[in-house]
Amino acid sequence: MPGVPDGVSPDARETWPHPDLIRSWLGDAEVDFEIRPGDAVPVQDDPEAQAAARRFRDVLGCFASGITVITSTSGGEPVGMTCQSFSSVSLDPPLVTFIPARSSRAWSQIQRSGRFCVNVLAADQEHVSAQMASKGVDKFAGIDWTPAEVTGAPVITGTLAHLDCTIHAVYEGGDHYIVVGKVEHLAAHPDDAPVTEPLLYYRGRYRTTDS
């Protein structure tokens, strides 16, 4: 592929993460470039570091995950960010984790609020993921939501489930933070909803259980 730097796999266009998710990993920070699948965007100037980063992404891309949107309120306004890095931590007490970038403005607002809601996206909500990963837009434009029972954080309509949380602990993790939340309330949404399959992410692409 023309223009591929040394150390970057030639199938980068097929395996590079979706631009919306890359922007969500980078957070809402202002950047000087646009990242698109297959673009030769060096992580560092050192070719060996570029190759190591490429391999890191390629290998981690083999792990399929769901897609969530982390929401809260700040100054009475809804705040949200797309998040692939979500997981359960503990049953007793009930704890979950997500991992925002240090540069994320959405995370800084969520942290100040001390609370958040994890929205588990359904298979037909790729547009919600993309919109919440964008910067410089009204992320909640055209998206219906209701306040969560305990924290009041947005519960997005049409999601498969939500977990209403308070921030339990925050740890440093390289260029990200590891956020642990205590689950105050949670619910799986009705099985008779129009869509009951999850939105998945695997090898740089959105997937469903049928694809």
Z-matrix of the N, CA and C atoms (Angstrom, degrees):
N
C 1 1.466
C 2 1.522 1 108.35
N 3 1.338 2 119.97 1 126.56
C 4 1.447 3 122.46 2 -176.37
C 5 1.517 4 111.07 3 -60.06
N 6 1.355 5 114.07 4 140.48
C 7 1.462 6 119.13 5 173.13
C 8 1.507 7 115.03 6 80.66
N 9 1.351 8 117.53 7 8.03
C 10 1.471 9 119.36 8 179.50
C 11 1.519 10 108.89 9 -80.26
N 12 1.339 11 118.48 10 124.26
C 13 1.460 12 120.45 11 179.72
C 14 1.512 13 111.88 12 -67.06
N 15 1.334 14 116.25 13 158.48
C 16 1.453 15 120.98 14 175.77
C 17 1.524 16 109.74 15 -57.30
N 18 1.334 17 115.60 16 136.61
C 19 1.451 18 119.81 17 177.64
C 20 1.510 19 114.74 18 92.88
N 21 1.348 20 118.12 19 -10.36
C 22 1.459 21 121.47 20 179.12
C 23 1.515 22 108.72 21 -96.68
N 24 1.308 23 117.42 22 131.42
C 25 1.457 24 121.26 23 -175.84
C 26 1.523 25 110.81 24 -62.62
N 27 1.334 26 118.55 25 142.80
C 28 1.463 27 121.09 26 -177.07
C 29 1.516 28 113.95 27 -67.00
N 30 1.341 29 117.89 28 -17.32
C 31 1.464 30 120.47 29 178.39
C 32 1.523 31 111.45 30 -95.80
N 33 1.337 32 115.87 31 25.13
C 34 1.468 33 119.71 32 -175.75
C 35 1.516 34 112.26 33 -56.60
N 36 1.350 35 116.64 34 -35.92
C 37 1.456 36 119.07 35 -178.69
C 38 1.524 37 111.61 36 -61.04
N 39 1.344 38 116.94 37 -31.14
C 40 1.463 39 120.46 38 -178.80
C 41 1.524 40 112.50 39 -83.48
N 42 1.336 41 116.42 40 -28.24
C 43 1.462 42 118.95 41 -171.24
C 44 1.518 43 113.97 42 -109.97
N 45 1.340 44 118.33 43 -10.81
C 46 1.464 45 119.68 44 -179.27
C 47 1.517 46 109.87 45 -64.30
N 48 1.340 47 118.10 46 137.08
C 49 1.466 48 119.95 47 -177.34
C 50 1.515 49 113.06 48 -58.23
N 51 1.319 50 115.15 49 152.12
C 52 1.457 51 122.71 50 177.60
C 53 1.532 52 110.05 51 -53.83
N 54 1.341 53 119.46 52 136.64
C 55 1.467 54 121.21 53 -175.77
C 56 1.520 55 113.56 54 -57.49
N 57 1.333 56 117.20 55 -34.23
C 58 1.466 57 118.79 56 -179.61
C 59 1.527 58 110.99 57 -65.92
N 60 1.351 59 116.12 58 -38.67
C 61 1.445 60 118.30 59 178.83
C 62 1.520 61 111.49 60 -72.21
N 63 1.345 62 117.06 61 -35.43
C 64 1.457 63 119.11 62 175.84
C 65 1.517 64 109.95 63 -60.70
N 66 1.339 65 116.00 64 -42.89
C 67 1.461 66 118.71 65 178.61
C 68 1.523 67 110.77 66 -63.65
N 69 1.353 68 116.58 67 -33.48
C 70 1.463 69 118.03 68 178.86
C 71 1.518 70 110.88 69 -70.80
N 72 1.349 71 117.67 70 -34.12
C 73 1.460 72 119.76 71 176.60
C 74 1.524 73 110.66 72 -67.46
N 75 1.350 74 115.55 73 -38.52
C 76 1.455 75 119.86 74 178.89
C 77 1.506 76 111.95 75 -73.17
N 78 1.338 77 116.84 76 -16.96
C 79 1.453 78 121.11 77 -176.29
C 80 1.516 79 110.30 78 82.64
N 81 1.337 80 116.13 79 -165.76
C 82 1.446 81 122.08 80 -176.88
C 83 1.522 82 112.40 81 -93.90
N 84 1.317 83 117.20 82 15.42
C 85 1.454 84 119.36 83 -178.60
C 86 1.516 85 110.29 84 -65.80
N 87 1.340 86 116.16 85 148.64
C 88 1.454 87 120.96 86 175.70
C 89 1.528 88 108.28 87 -70.29
N 90 1.323 89 117.71 88 133.41
C 91 1.450 90 122.22 89 178.64
C 92 1.514 91 108.69 90 -126.38
N 93 1.329 92 116.24 91 161.57
C 94 1.463 93 121.18 92 -174.56
C 95 1.513 94 112.90 93 -97.77
N 96 1.303 95 117.72 94 7.33
C 97 1.454 96 120.66 95 -176.85
C 98 1.511 97 110.05 96 -146.92
N 99 1.313 98 115.83 97 161.18
C 100 1.456 99 122.41 98 173.97
C 101 1.515 100 107.97 99 -105.56
N 102 1.314 101 118.03 100 131.01
C 103 1.457 102 122.05 101 179.05
C 104 1.511 103 109.11 102 -100.94
N 105 1.311 104 116.23 103 126.15
C 106 1.463 105 121.65 104 176.81
C 107 1.520 106 108.25 105 -129.79
N 108 1.335 107 117.92 106 157.06
C 109 1.463 108 119.81 107 -178.49
C 110 1.519 109 111.78 108 -53.94
N 111 1.345 110 116.41 109 126.64
C 112 1.449 111 121.41 110 176.58
C 113 1.503 112 114.69 111 88.86
N 114 1.339 113 119.60 112 -10.28
C 115 1.452 114 120.60 113 178.28
C 116 1.521 115 109.97 114 -64.82
N 117 1.319 116 115.56 115 143.53
C 118 1.452 117 120.98 116 179.91
C 119 1.519 118 109.52 117 -84.42
N 120 1.326 119 115.71 118 80.46
C 121 1.460 120 121.13 119 -178.62
C 122 1.519 121 107.71 120 -107.05
N 123 1.345 122 117.70 121 105.25
C 124 1.457 123 119.31 122 -177.91
C 125 1.512 124 111.75 123 -69.01
N 126 1.342 125 115.33 124 139.47
C 127 1.450 126 120.28 125 174.99
C 128 1.520 127 109.68 126 -75.94
N 129 1.329 128 116.55 127 -40.74
C 130 1.451 129 123.27 128 174.31
C 131 1.521 130 107.36 129 -141.67
N 132 1.337 131 116.67 130 172.04
C 133 1.464 132 120.04 131 179.15
C 134 1.517 133 112.11 132 -74.11
N 135 1.316 134 116.97 133 -24.84
C 136 1.453 135 121.75 134 -177.02
C 137 1.523 136 110.35 135 -74.07
N 138 1.350 137 118.63 136 119.12
C 139 1.472 138 120.72 137 -179.28
C 140 1.522 139 113.28 138 -57.30
N 141 1.341 140 117.57 139 -35.36
C 142 1.462 141 119.62 140 178.99
C 143 1.519 142 110.75 141 -66.90
N 144 1.334 143 116.91 142 -37.50
C 145 1.473 144 120.00 143 177.69
C 146 1.516 145 110.26 144 -67.42
N 147 1.344 146 117.05 145 -37.53
C 148 1.466 147 120.68 146 176.88
C 149 1.522 148 110.50 147 -61.68
N 150 1.328 149 115.94 148 -45.67
C 151 1.461 150 120.22 149 -178.77
C 152 1.523 151 110.74 150 -64.50
N 153 1.327 152 116.67 151 -40.37
C 154 1.469 153 120.07 152 179.42
C 155 1.521 154 110.96 153 -65.20
N 156 1.345 155 116.74 154 -39.94
C 157 1.465 156 120.16 155 178.69
C 158 1.519 157 110.83 156 -66.60
N 159 1.334 158 116.11 157 -39.32
C 160 1.469 159 120.42 158 178.70
C 161 1.521 160 111.22 159 -62.37
N 162 1.334 161 115.43 160 -44.11
C 163 1.459 162 119.70 161 179.44
C 164 1.522 163 110.55 162 -65.87
N 165 1.326 164 117.11 163 -40.66
C 166 1.465 165 121.53 164 177.87
C 167 1.521 166 110.12 165 -56.82
N 168 1.347 167 116.94 166 -46.48
C 169 1.468 168 121.21 167 -179.84
C 170 1.518 169 111.25 168 -67.20
N 171 1.343 170 116.41 169 -41.51
C 172 1.466 171 119.50 170 -179.55
C 173 1.521 172 111.34 171 -60.71
N 174 1.322 173 115.91 172 -45.82
C 175 1.461 174 119.71 173 -177.16
C 176 1.524 175 110.53 174 -68.30
N 177 1.336 176 117.86 175 -45.76
C 178 1.455 177 120.19 176 -179.74
C 179 1.524 178 111.57 177 -65.63
N 180 1.343 179 116.41 178 -26.07
C 181 1.458 180 120.12 179 177.34
C 182 1.517 181 113.13 180 -64.43
N 183 1.339 182 117.33 181 -15.68
C 184 1.467 183 121.07 182 177.86
C 185 1.523 184 112.34 183 -77.40
N 186 1.341 185 116.44 184 -8.93
C 187 1.456 186 120.24 185 178.81
C 188 1.523 187 108.80 186 -95.84
N 189 1.321 188 116.84 187 112.34
C 190 1.460 189 121.23 188 179.44
C 191 1.519 190 109.51 189 -76.94
N 192 1.323 191 116.32 190 141.37
C 193 1.459 192 119.80 191 179.57
C 194 1.520 193 109.77 192 -142.45
N 195 1.319 194 114.39 193 164.46
C 196 1.448 195 119.93 194 171.41
C 197 1.520 196 110.35 195 -82.04
N 198 1.320 197 115.93 196 174.14
C 199 1.461 198 122.04 197 177.89
C 200 1.522 199 107.85 198 -119.75
N 201 1.326 200 115.70 199 132.61
C 202 1.454 201 120.74 200 176.32
C 203 1.523 202 109.98 201 -123.28
N 204 1.308 203 115.83 202 162.70
C 205 1.455 204 122.40 203 167.71
C 206 1.524 205 107.21 204 -120.24
N 207 1.323 206 116.11 205 123.89
C 208 1.459 207 122.17 206 177.77
C 209 1.525 208 107.68 207 -92.28
N 210 1.316 209 117.61 208 125.76
C 211 1.462 210 121.36 209 -176.40
C 212 1.526 211 110.94 210 -124.97
N 213 1.320 212 114.43 211 159.64
C 214 1.450 213 121.65 212 173.13
C 215 1.523 214 106.46 213 -161.97
N 216 1.323 215 116.53 214 -169.05
C 217 1.463 216 121.29 215 172.93
C 218 1.521 217 108.27 216 -129.55
N 219 1.321 218 115.13 217 147.27
C 220 1.459 219 121.51 218 178.76
C 221 1.518 220 107.94 219 -142.39
N 222 1.324 221 116.79 220 121.18
C 223 1.460 222 119.90 221 -177.31
C 224 1.512 223 112.73 222 60.50
N 225 1.325 224 116.28 223 30.33
C 226 1.451 225 120.71 224 -179.76
C 227 1.513 226 114.47 225 81.16
N 228 1.341 227 117.93 226 1.19
C 229 1.462 228 121.89 227 -179.47
C 230 1.517 229 110.31 228 -111.28
N 231 1.357 230 117.67 229 147.15
C 232 1.463 231 120.14 230 179.60
C 233 1.524 232 111.97 231 -71.40
N 234 1.327 233 116.07 232 145.49
C 235 1.460 234 124.12 233 178.31
C 236 1.523 235 107.46 234 -128.85
N 237 1.329 236 117.43 235 142.54
C 238 1.460 237 118.73 236 179.73
C 239 1.510 238 112.73 237 -153.87
N 240 1.319 239 115.75 238 156.24
C 241 1.460 240 122.22 239 177.06
C 242 1.526 241 109.14 240 -151.15
N 243 1.324 242 115.96 241 140.33
C 244 1.462 243 121.07 242 174.89
C 245 1.522 244 109.07 243 -73.84
N 246 1.319 245 116.97 244 139.24
C 247 1.463 246 120.63 245 -175.96
C 248 1.517 247 110.41 246 -143.82
N 249 1.330 248 115.80 247 118.75
C 250 1.457 249 121.80 248 174.47
C 251 1.526 250 110.88 249 -88.91
N 252 1.339 251 115.82 250 -28.00
C 253 1.467 252 121.05 251 -172.79
C 254 1.521 253 110.68 252 -90.02
N 255 1.325 254 116.28 253 72.48
C 256 1.459 255 122.79 254 178.46
C 257 1.527 256 108.76 255 -123.17
N 258 1.328 257 116.10 256 142.50
C 259 1.462 258 119.34 257 179.64
C 260 1.525 259 109.83 258 -159.09
N 261 1.326 260 115.49 259 158.70
C 262 1.460 261 120.97 260 170.23
C 263 1.530 262 108.68 261 -78.31
N 264 1.332 263 116.10 262 155.00
C 265 1.460 264 121.75 263 -179.27
C 266 1.517 265 111.52 264 -123.01
N 267 1.338 266 116.45 265 -49.96
C 268 1.465 267 120.39 266 -171.62
C 269 1.518 268 110.29 267 -147.14
N 270 1.326 269 115.50 268 146.50
C 271 1.463 270 121.06 269 175.78
C 272 1.527 271 111.18 270 -89.36
N 273 1.333 272 116.92 271 -36.91
C 274 1.465 273 121.00 272 -178.14
C 275 1.532 274 109.41 273 -137.81
N 276 1.338 275 117.27 274 99.02
C 277 1.465 276 127.61 275 3.87
C 278 1.527 277 110.80 276 -77.04
N 279 1.334 278 117.94 277 162.00
C 280 1.469 279 120.39 278 -179.54
C 281 1.525 280 110.74 279 -73.37
N 282 1.338 281 116.21 280 109.61
C 283 1.460 282 122.05 281 -177.69
C 284 1.526 283 110.42 282 -126.32
N 285 1.324 284 115.56 283 146.16
C 286 1.465 285 122.78 284 174.51
C 287 1.524 286 107.90 285 -132.35
N 288 1.331 287 116.85 286 167.79
C 289 1.457 288 120.39 287 179.14
C 290 1.526 289 110.74 288 -138.91
N 291 1.327 290 115.37 289 150.67
C 292 1.458 291 121.78 290 165.96
C 293 1.518 292 107.42 291 -142.80
N 294 1.354 293 116.39 292 162.88
C 295 1.458 294 120.12 293 -167.94
C 296 1.535 295 109.94 294 -130.66
N 297 1.333 296 118.59 295 91.20
C 298 1.462 297 121.93 296 178.83
C 299 1.529 298 112.16 297 -84.72
N 300 1.327 299 115.69 298 155.04
C 301 1.454 300 120.85 299 175.04
C 302 1.527 301 110.18 300 -69.88
N 303 1.327 302 116.45 301 147.83
C 304 1.458 303 120.63 302 176.62
C 305 1.528 304 111.56 303 -58.46
N 306 1.340 305 116.30 304 -29.54
C 307 1.464 306 120.71 305 -174.85
C 308 1.526 307 113.39 306 -83.93
N 309 1.313 308 118.15 307 -1.91
C 310 1.464 309 121.26 308 -173.62
C 311 1.526 310 111.55 309 -74.18
N 312 1.327 311 116.62 310 119.86
C 313 1.461 312 120.79 311 174.98
C 314 1.522 313 110.61 312 -68.97
N 315 1.344 314 116.20 313 -35.75
C 316 1.464 315 119.14 314 178.72
C 317 1.522 316 110.01 315 -59.98
N 318 1.337 317 117.36 316 -43.13
C 319 1.455 318 119.45 317 179.37
C 320 1.524 319 111.53 318 -62.76
N 321 1.331 320 117.81 319 -40.89
C 322 1.461 321 118.93 320 -179.20
C 323 1.527 322 110.97 321 -61.63
N 324 1.327 323 116.70 322 -35.18
C 325 1.466 324 120.29 323 176.97
C 326 1.530 325 111.01 324 -71.02
N 327 1.327 326 116.61 325 -40.75
C 328 1.461 327 120.79 326 178.20
C 329 1.524 328 110.22 327 -63.57
N 330 1.322 329 116.21 328 -42.37
C 331 1.462 330 119.95 329 -179.59
C 332 1.529 331 111.27 330 -60.93
N 333 1.321 332 116.19 331 -42.57
C 334 1.464 333 119.15 332 -179.67
C 335 1.526 334 111.42 333 -63.96
N 336 1.336 335 116.73 334 -32.89
C 337 1.464 336 119.88 335 -179.38
C 338 1.520 337 111.92 336 -73.42
N 339 1.346 338 116.74 337 -28.26
C 340 1.458 339 121.23 338 179.79
C 341 1.515 340 114.20 339 79.17
N 342 1.317 341 118.06 340 9.90
C 343 1.464 342 120.73 341 -176.19
C 344 1.525 343 109.60 342 -151.06
N 345 1.334 344 115.42 343 158.73
C 346 1.461 345 119.57 344 178.35
C 347 1.518 346 109.47 345 -161.96
N 348 1.326 347 114.58 346 163.04
C 349 1.462 348 121.79 347 175.79
C 350 1.517 349 108.60 348 -126.24
N 351 1.320 350 116.55 349 132.17
C 352 1.462 351 122.65 350 175.91
C 353 1.525 352 108.12 351 -94.31
N 354 1.337 353 116.88 352 119.00
C 355 1.459 354 122.95 353 177.96
C 356 1.527 355 109.09 354 -105.33
N 357 1.319 356 117.37 355 118.54
C 358 1.469 357 122.24 356 -178.73
C 359 1.529 358 108.18 357 -88.75
N 360 1.337 359 116.39 358 114.79
C 361 1.460 360 120.35 359 -172.32
C 362 1.521 361 112.92 360 -75.74
N 363 1.337 362 114.13 361 144.92
C 364 1.466 363 122.23 362 175.54
C 365 1.531 364 110.02 363 -88.41
N 366 1.326 365 115.60 364 167.89
C 367 1.459 366 121.45 365 -173.60
C 368 1.519 367 113.28 366 -60.69
N 369 1.334 368 118.41 367 -25.01
C 370 1.461 369 120.53 368 -178.37
C 371 1.529 370 112.33 369 -95.72
N 372 1.338 371 118.11 370 17.15
C 373 1.460 372 120.59 371 -175.91
C 374 1.528 373 113.72 372 -113.61
N 375 1.318 374 116.49 373 30.18
C 376 1.465 375 120.01 374 175.05
C 377 1.534 376 110.41 375 -57.95
N 378 1.341 377 116.25 376 -36.95
C 379 1.475 378 119.38 377 -179.60
C 380 1.520 379 111.14 378 -64.89
N 381 1.338 380 117.09 379 -32.41
C 382 1.471 381 120.37 380 177.51
C 383 1.528 382 109.33 381 -67.25
N 384 1.327 383 116.76 382 -44.24
C 385 1.456 384 121.02 383 177.37
C 386 1.523 385 110.83 384 -57.72
N 387 1.340 386 116.34 385 -46.79
C 388 1.467 387 120.55 386 -178.38
C 389 1.524 388 111.46 387 -64.17
N 390 1.310 389 116.76 388 -43.07
C 391 1.466 390 120.44 389 -177.53
C 392 1.526 391 111.21 390 -67.12
N 393 1.324 392 117.24 391 -39.82
C 394 1.451 393 120.39 392 -179.10
C 395 1.528 394 112.35 393 -74.13
N 396 1.330 395 116.91 394 -17.52
C 397 1.466 396 121.05 395 177.19
C 398 1.522 397 112.19 396 -89.76
N 399 1.335 398 117.48 397 -7.02
C 400 1.458 399 121.20 398 -176.55
C 401 1.517 400 110.65 399 -82.78
N 402 1.321 401 116.03 400 160.25
C 403 1.457 402 121.14 401 175.44
C 404 1.522 403 109.07 402 -120.90
N 405 1.307 404 115.34 403 154.48
C 406 1.455 405 119.83 404 176.65
C 407 1.513 406 114.02 405 75.56
N 408 1.343 407 117.46 406 18.90
C 409 1.458 408 121.07 407 178.88
C 410 1.524 409 108.81 408 -133.35
N 411 1.329 410 115.41 409 165.23
C 412 1.462 411 120.57 410 171.27
C 413 1.520 412 106.99 411 -78.29
N 414 1.327 413 116.89 412 102.43
C 415 1.455 414 120.95 413 -173.04
C 416 1.523 415 113.19 414 -64.17
N 417 1.326 416 117.18 415 -24.31
C 418 1.459 417 120.04 416 -176.36
C 419 1.528 418 113.02 417 -100.49
N 420 1.331 419 117.45 418 7.94
C 421 1.457 420 120.27 419 178.92
C 422 1.522 421 110.11 420 -62.57
N 423 1.320 422 117.14 421 122.82
C 424 1.457 423 122.11 422 178.56
C 425 1.511 424 114.76 423 76.44
N 426 1.327 425 118.31 424 5.75
C 427 1.466 426 121.63 425 -179.78
C 428 1.527 427 109.52 426 -108.33
N 429 1.319 428 116.42 427 119.75
C 430 1.460 429 121.31 428 -179.76
C 431 1.525 430 110.25 429 -79.28
N 432 1.326 431 115.68 430 141.92
C 433 1.458 432 119.84 431 176.79
C 434 1.518 433 110.19 432 -155.46
N 435 1.323 434 114.66 433 161.52
C 436 1.459 435 121.80 434 175.84
C 437 1.526 436 108.06 435 -130.83
N 438 1.337 437 118.80 436 155.77
C 439 1.465 438 120.44 437 -179.88
C 440 1.527 439 111.57 438 -70.17
N 441 1.310 440 116.11 439 138.96
C 442 1.462 441 120.97 440 175.47
C 443 1.519 442 109.99 441 -65.96
N 444 1.316 443 114.72 442 153.97
C 445 1.466 444 121.35 443 -170.96
C 446 1.526 445 113.51 444 -61.01
N 447 1.344 446 117.66 445 -40.45
C 448 1.460 447 120.64 446 -174.88
C 449 1.527 448 112.35 447 -98.20
N 450 1.324 449 116.96 448 -52.21
C 451 1.471 450 120.51 449 -172.10
C 452 1.523 451 113.66 450 -92.53
N 453 1.332 452 117.81 451 -19.79
C 454 1.453 453 120.80 452 -175.47
C 455 1.513 454 113.80 453 80.68
N 456 1.338 455 117.77 454 2.24
C 457 1.464 456 121.15 455 177.23
C 458 1.531 457 109.71 456 -66.00
N 459 1.336 458 117.93 457 151.20
C 460 1.461 459 120.38 458 -176.03
C 461 1.532 460 114.03 459 -63.32
N 462 1.326 461 114.91 460 129.13
C 463 1.466 462 122.64 461 168.67
C 464 1.524 463 106.00 462 -103.21
N 465 1.316 464 117.11 463 114.26
C 466 1.462 465 121.94 464 -174.02
C 467 1.528 466 110.02 465 -77.31
N 468 1.305 467 115.46 466 130.98
C 469 1.464 468 121.47 467 179.95
C 470 1.523 469 110.52 468 -64.09
N 471 1.334 470 116.08 469 137.55
C 472 1.464 471 121.32 470 175.95
C 473 1.505 472 114.95 471 91.61
N 474 1.335 473 118.02 472 -2.21
C 475 1.463 474 120.15 473 177.67
C 476 1.521 475 110.43 474 -76.25
N 477 1.336 476 115.53 475 164.46
C 478 1.461 477 120.26 476 -177.72
C 479 1.520 478 112.44 477 -78.84
N 480 1.333 479 116.59 478 -31.40
C 481 1.461 480 121.07 479 -176.98
C 482 1.514 481 108.22 480 -165.73
N 483 1.325 482 115.21 481 165.86
C 484 1.465 483 119.18 482 172.17
C 485 1.514 484 109.84 483 -146.05
N 486 1.338 485 115.19 484 153.52
C 487 1.457 486 122.56 485 177.46
C 488 1.526 487 107.16 486 -129.06
N 489 1.305 488 115.88 487 118.89
C 490 1.459 489 123.74 488 -176.61
C 491 1.532 490 107.56 489 -93.97
N 492 1.342 491 117.44 490 120.70
C 493 1.463 492 120.84 491 -167.17
C 494 1.522 493 112.96 492 -132.89
N 495 1.324 494 115.02 493 155.34
C 496 1.457 495 122.46 494 164.85
C 497 1.528 496 107.45 495 -110.09
N 498 1.337 497 116.79 496 151.74
C 499 1.459 498 120.30 497 -178.73
C 500 1.528 499 109.66 498 -72.89
N 501 1.332 500 115.59 499 122.46
C 502 1.464 501 122.67 500 -177.40
C 503 1.529 502 110.88 501 -94.52
N 504 1.342 503 117.30 502 -41.30
C 505 1.465 504 121.83 503 -178.94
C 506 1.526 505 108.56 504 -163.62
N 507 1.329 506 116.00 505 154.66
C 508 1.460 507 122.52 506 176.18
C 509 1.529 508 107.64 507 -134.02
N 510 1.339 509 116.21 508 129.65
C 511 1.461 510 121.65 509 -179.59
C 512 1.526 511 109.68 510 -122.66
N 513 1.322 512 115.95 511 151.38
C 514 1.457 513 120.33 512 174.43
C 515 1.516 514 109.36 513 -77.81
N 516 1.344 515 115.81 514 138.60
C 517 1.451 516 121.12 515 178.04
C 518 1.511 517 110.95 516 -143.28
N 519 1.337 518 116.93 517 74.01
C 520 1.459 519 120.44 518 -178.78
C 521 1.516 520 111.08 519 65.57
N 522 1.338 521 116.65 520 -124.01
C 523 1.462 522 119.94 521 -179.69
C 524 1.530 523 111.98 522 -89.30
N 525 1.334 524 116.90 523 12.60
C 526 1.462 525 122.62 524 177.04
C 527 1.530 526 110.25 525 -129.85
N 528 1.327 527 114.95 526 171.60
C 529 1.451 528 121.90 527 168.95
C 530 1.524 529 108.83 528 -111.44
N 531 1.328 530 116.26 529 147.28
C 532 1.458 531 122.06 530 174.11
C 533 1.518 532 106.59 531 -104.15
N 534 1.329 533 115.39 532 109.95
C 535 1.462 534 121.22 533 -175.05
C 536 1.522 535 108.96 534 -102.87
N 537 1.309 536 116.29 535 125.64
C 538 1.461 537 121.84 536 176.71
C 539 1.523 538 107.87 537 -108.68
N 540 1.317 539 116.03 538 126.66
C 541 1.455 540 120.95 539 -179.86
C 542 1.516 541 111.80 540 -115.35
N 543 1.320 542 116.08 541 143.70
C 544 1.455 543 120.83 542 173.70
C 545 1.518 544 108.65 543 -92.40
N 546 1.319 545 116.77 544 125.80
C 547 1.460 546 121.99 545 -177.52
C 548 1.525 547 109.13 546 -77.23
N 549 1.326 548 115.18 547 118.21
C 550 1.465 549 121.03 548 179.70
C 551 1.536 550 112.09 549 -95.83
N 552 1.327 551 115.22 550 -27.40
C 553 1.472 552 120.94 551 178.99
C 554 1.522 553 106.97 552 -161.59
N 555 1.319 554 116.61 553 147.71
C 556 1.459 555 120.05 554 178.69
C 557 1.522 556 109.65 555 -152.84
N 558 1.320 557 114.87 556 157.67
C 559 1.464 558 119.64 557 -179.74
C 560 1.513 559 109.90 558 -157.91
N 561 1.340 560 115.10 559 137.94
C 562 1.458 561 121.28 560 166.84
C 563 1.513 562 106.62 561 -89.70
N 564 1.305 563 117.39 562 134.89
C 565 1.450 564 120.65 563 -174.32
C 566 1.530 565 110.72 564 -80.95
N 567 1.308 566 118.27 565 160.24
C 568 1.475 567 121.38 566 -167.27
C 569 1.525 568 114.10 567 -54.32
N 570 1.334 569 114.57 568 139.93
C 571 1.464 570 120.06 569 179.05
C 572 1.523 571 112.24 570 -67.66
N 573 1.339 572 117.75 571 -17.19
C 574 1.460 573 119.96 572 -179.88
C 575 1.531 574 111.43 573 -90.81
N 576 1.352 575 117.00 574 13.30
C 577 1.464 576 120.56 575 176.68
C 578 1.524 577 109.33 576 -64.74
N 579 1.344 578 118.08 577 156.07
C 580 1.466 579 121.04 578 -178.32
C 581 1.526 580 113.80 579 -56.33
N 582 1.341 581 117.36 580 -36.93
C 583 1.466 582 121.53 581 179.46
C 584 1.520 583 108.63 582 -126.15
N 585 1.334 584 116.96 583 127.04
C 586 1.460 585 120.89 584 -177.64
C 587 1.527 586 112.34 585 -122.11
N 588 1.340 587 117.65 586 6.77
C 589 1.458 588 121.94 587 178.25
C 590 1.520 589 109.99 588 -99.59
N 591 1.336 590 118.91 589 151.22
C 592 1.461 591 121.66 590 -176.39
C 593 1.533 592 112.83 591 -84.30
N 594 1.335 593 114.89 592 157.57
C 595 1.460 594 121.89 593 168.12
C 596 1.521 595 107.10 594 -87.86
N 597 1.329 596 116.66 595 124.10
C 598 1.459 597 122.17 596 -176.20
C 599 1.524 598 110.48 597 -114.36
N 600 1.337 599 115.11 598 165.20
C 601 1.459 600 121.07 599 177.17
C 602 1.516 601 108.81 600 -137.55
N 603 1.349 602 116.31 601 125.99
C 604 1.458 603 120.75 602 -175.73
C 605 1.521 604 109.68 603 -152.09
N 606 1.332 605 115.65 604 126.30
C 607 1.453 606 122.72 605 178.85
C 608 1.531 607 113.04 606 50.54
N 609 1.317 608 114.27 607 48.32
C 610 1.455 609 119.59 608 172.50
C 611 1.508 610 115.46 609 79.67
N 612 1.328 611 118.05 610 11.50
C 613 1.461 612 119.76 611 -178.27
C 614 1.526 613 110.60 612 -137.99
N 615 1.316 614 114.77 613 148.62
C 616 1.459 615 119.33 614 169.39
C 617 1.526 616 108.41 615 -69.97
N 618 1.324 617 115.21 616 142.55
C 619 1.461 618 121.26 617 178.76
C 620 1.530 619 108.62 618 -136.91
N 621 1.324 620 115.51 619 167.12
C 622 1.458 621 121.99 620 167.06
C 623 1.513 622 106.69 621 -129.05
N 624 1.316 623 117.25 622 175.85
C 625 1.467 624 119.79 623 179.58
C 626 1.517 625 111.62 624 -68.15
N 627 1.323 626 117.42 625 -11.48
C 628 1.473 627 121.19 626 179.47
C 629 1.518 628 111.90 627 -99.59
N 630 1.330 629 118.54 628 -1.51
C 631 1.482 630 119.68 629 -176.85
C 632 1.510 631 111.77 630 -133.90
